[in-house]
Structures are given as C-alpha cells and as structure tokens.
Amino acid sequence: PRSQRIARTAYIVKCTLMVGAPAIALMLAIDRLGYQKWVFPPYQFYLFNVHEGLASWFGESPPLYHLYVSMPILFTSMLPFILHGAYLAFARGHATTQPALVALAAMFVFSLVSHMEYRFLYPLLPIGFMYAAVSIDYLVSGASNCAGVTSSSDGDNAARTKKIETKGRRLWSVRNVVAYLIVTNVPAMLYLNLVHQRGVVDVMAYLRTEALKGNGSVEDIGFLMPCHSTPYYSHLHQPIPMWFLSCEPPLERSALTTHYWEANDFEVDPAGFMRRIFSSDQKPPEKSNYFELEYKPGQARRKPSHLVLYECMAERIHSELVEMGYAECARFFNTHFNGDSRCKGDVVVYRRH
C-alpha cells in the first residue's frame, strides 16, 4: 500500500539522518584538523576526477572496464553464482533486488570517470557475495526451500519448478560447492600470496636486515621504480632516509600535457636522468629529521648508498650504474608475469662502493 511505502521511506530517511549526520560532521571536523581548512572530500573527488578530468592523467580505461575487468577480478570463481543469484532475484523473486540496483548504480557512476581500477569497487563485494549465497542455497537446497519463493497453483509452473529443483539437487551438493570453491580459490590464493610479486616485499626485509647490522652500510635508499612499487617505512622500521621517483598528478587540467614527474622522465631517459640528479658532494641528512627528507621533482640529490630497481631497467642502465660506483649486491625473484613493461624481471639492489 502507498501509506506503507511512504512510512517505510520516512523511516529509512530518519535512520540515515540519525547515523549519517553525525558521521559527516565528524568527518568534516577531522579533515578540518588535518587540512587546516574546511574541505568536503566527496566534492573534492568530483572536482578532481569529473569536473577537471584529471583522473585521465593516471591512464584512461574503456567505458565497460568495470563490467569485463573489475567484476571477474573481484569475484573470480564466485561470479557465476552471483550472476545466477541476481537472475533468481530479478526473474523469480527469490531475493530482494535493491542491493543489486545499488551495485549497478555505483558501477555506472564510477564508469563516468575516465580512469578506472577494480579496487574502486571493493565496497560492492558484500552485495555480490549475498547474491552468490542466494544461488548456492537454491542449487543445494532446491527451489522449494529457497527463502522468498512463493508457490504457484499453475501446473506448468509447478512442473517447471520441480524439474529445476531436481536438476539442482542432482548436480550440486554442499560437498560439490565446497570442492569447487577450494579448487578454484586455494591454489590461486597460495600462488598470489606466496609467489606472485613477492620480490617487492622481500627486498624490504633484506634492507631492514642490512640496516639492523649497525655497520653503517645502509645510509640512504633510492627506488628507481614506478612510484609505490614497494612498501615503505611500514616494512623497513628503521630511521634510514629513503626516496622514490615522484608521480604526483597535476592539480589543473591545463597542466596535463606539461606536468613534470620523475617516474616518466626516468623511464624515457634513465641515463640522462641519473646524470642530472645525482651528485656526490652532498651528505646524507641527519637521522633525527629523516622523515623530513623530501626532494622536489627533478631536484639534485646525493647518490644513495643503495638503489632498488627492476631487472628490466637495470639492464638498460647497467653501464651507468657501474660508472657511478654501484655494484649488484642482492636480487629477488618477483613474478612470472607482469602486464606492466616497466616492472618485468627480478627486483635488484645495487650498493655504492
């Protein structure tokens, strides 16, 4: 009835205001303390990514990226169950369709931004798994036991439902579902957690171990890699100055084509970049202010005691590294495959003698 829908909507709005208003106020207060001015992050997100279109600086994605890239990556072998569960919700009323509509709306909004990444859709994981549960319950328990299923007096519909129920029971059991999930998830989990791209983590453990020796061999560390390739102080846990190639985006659309960032400069001309920024007459900063070490993009700096880079780049600038007094001191396997041509091969550490 109309009155019930109005009452239900009013109740939802009331609960939203009771929870949302204090949460937004707390968010604004925390951001005010951090930024020293009033900001509203959702609006800033809109300005940067949509109004100014600066998200394209990180790379442009095809319009249907979230549909055929993000969804398979996020849900992997659960995706067939999710699609089946959504079908049961929309076509047969076995579950509410509202979460699915919210998820579709979110995917549509995020698809309006030119740069897309599957991690942007992480909040949709619970919704997807809910529909996977609907599908699994239907296949294992049978149509008549599914929550929200209404019986039909029509003989043809009843016969069709019984046929589907019998087929589901014959093909799927709890044991089959568990076996499917184990076979399709556990090997991938073990490989991705223990093997794939482990070099970028192992290198930080090595540097931490070297720094703990206390012989002063690790004075400072430079990462000649695409920015944020490795963990940082969260893994090093030592007062050692470090820096990596800058990759900050521009803040105005007019600067998209002229904005300078070290990661790109180094990739285009690595030897020339090293000759421009490295000098040998600077001293490392005092350990008391190592967190304050911040070079401006393109600023000359001291040649660090250790350099970390990918094997593909080390091969390009090996002669320059030797000329500057560096020699390979450690190497770590990273991955069997990588879609980024800048990150291929092992992770290599060079030390200055």
Secondary structure, 3 states (H helix, E strand, C coil): CHHHHHHHHHHHHHHHHHHHHHHHHHHHHHHHHHHCCCCCHHHHHHHHHHHCCHHHHHCCCCCCHHHHHHHHHHHHHHHHHHHHHHHHHHHHCCCCCHHHHHHHHHHHHHCCCCCCCHHHHHHHHHHHHHHHHHHHHHHHHCHHHCCCCCCCCCHHHHHHHHHHHHHHHHHCCHHHHHHHHHHHHHHHHHHHHHCCCCHHHHHHHHHHHHHHCCCCCCCCEEECCCCCCCCCHHHHCCCCCEEECCCCCCCCHHHCCCCCCHHHHHHHCHHHHHHHHEECCCCCCCHHHHHHCCCCCCCCEECCCEEEEEHHHHHHCHHHHHHCCEEEEEEECCCCCCCCHHHCCCEEEEEEC
